[in-house]
């Protein structure tokens, strides 16, 4: 499941780190507690629009730019999620064996030669 608050927190953290600023600096400038800003960045708290506006002002970033970056990340996450959901589940290829009797060959390695290919059977 894709959580918007996690994506938003990741983008906020990157914006802050790009500027080389600490949580303390931004929280003080935005007038938000250090702990709360940390929880927002980690995606543990939902930020209100007022809080986002204060953080954006403190970072000198337009909210529309922030939301555009979040939207781009959301689109990528959705594509990745849908690709995983539609990938076929690989099925193991196993040779169809009936009763096979082999003498003089270590049981760990038996090669069965089919008309078009050779299939290695290795003991697990």
Buried (B, 14 or more C-beta within 10 A) or exposed (E): EEEBBBBBBBBBBEBBEEEEBEBEBBBBBBEBEBEBBBBBBEBEBEBEEEBBEBBBBBBEBEEEEBBEBBEEBBEEBEEEEEEEEEEEEEEEEEEEEEEEEEEEEEEEEBEBEEEEEEEEBEEE
